[in-house]
Amino acid sequence: MSKPARFRAQAGDVIEIEGHRVGASRRLGEIVEVLGEPEREHYRVRWQDGRETIFYPSNDARVRHAAGHR
């Protein structure tokens, strides 16, 4: 089994999570801060509804890099 790719996100990037149920909409949030070690990266995210949470990514999350990021 291969190891999942690391996110390598930066503040300003966008996290996108697909809905898990039929009819559930996709969630978007801006990464405000990158936390943890590179192998266990997690993020402080400001979601579209204005809430901020600590987010640990899984295989259903994608990072969209902000303009100017890698």
Rosetta blueprint (number, residue, H / E / L):
1 M L
2 S L
3 K L
4 P L
5 A L
6 R L
7 F L
8 R L
9 A L
10 Q L
11 A L
12 G L
13 D L
14 V E
15 I E
16 E E
17 I E
18 E L
19 G L
20 H L
21 R L
22 V L
23 G L
24 A L
25 S L
26 R L
27 R E
28 L E
29 G E
30 E E
31 I E
32 V E
33 E E
34 V E
35 L E
36 G L
37 E L
38 P H
39 E H
40 R H
41 E L
42 H E
43 Y E
44 R E
45 V E
46 R E
47 W E
48 Q L
49 D L
50 G L
51 R L
52 E E
53 T E
54 I E
55 F E
56 Y L
57 P L
58 S L
59 N L
60 D L
61 A E
62 R E
63 V E
64 R E
65 H L
66 A L
67 A L
68 G L
69 H L
70 R L
